[in-house]
Amino acid sequence: MIEAIITGLTLGLLLAISIGPVIFAIIKQSLNNGLIGGFVFIAGVSSSDIIIVSICNLLSELFNQALKHQTIIGVCGSAFLLLLGIYTLLFKKVSIDENGGLQEKVFNKKQLAGIYISGFFMNTLNPGVFIFWLAATAKVHSQVQGQLHPIRYIVTVYAVCLLFVLSTDIAKVLMAGKIRPRLTPHNLHIINRISGIILVVFALSLAWGTLNYKVVGH
């Protein structure tokens, strides 16, 4: 199982360090909405990864059909990122308490669901994620030949990979959580504007890449 663990860690590292909109969105969510908002967002991202991995391995034909609609998925993803970027850039407001500092937010179930869904769809609507897991599945299934316990091997690879990525996402949330108390409303306002610009750039890059058969990372 050492080989399976090493493969899982390698895939997890590749996904964790890939530059994509999800990384910036995790940090933005954590800075704006605190630890709870960040954790709920990455729960949505992780759920998306688990579903895509499951489709890849259990429902390969459905996955292949989804890849045939890569352009549609990419356009929808870029539109989603563009709207989110414009909202963050122009309309996102910083909540201020009575002392003029950042207000600690209390979320209801509807708001938490919205954060979760945004994380889920931001990850799902990125064709780069589909292509990554397709390549990962091909690699894992090529390595599984000759293994004494192929199912255990596959499960170990993906479990290690997904847990590694989740751990790095949690680390990003915790890092942003440490920074948040030191931010002033003005600083967070500037960060939101920068985040909005980054999301708009990723949206345009995703649209361009989709139409030219290229993809944007995780």
KAHUDA-V432125 format. One record per helix or strand of 3 or more residues. SS is the DSSP state (H for helix, E for strand). FROM is the first residue (numbers start at 1). TO is the last residue. Records with the same first field share a line. If there is no record, write none. Layout:
SS: FROM-TO  FROM-TO
This chain:
H: 2-17  21-58  60-68  70-91  109-124  127-143  150-180  185-211
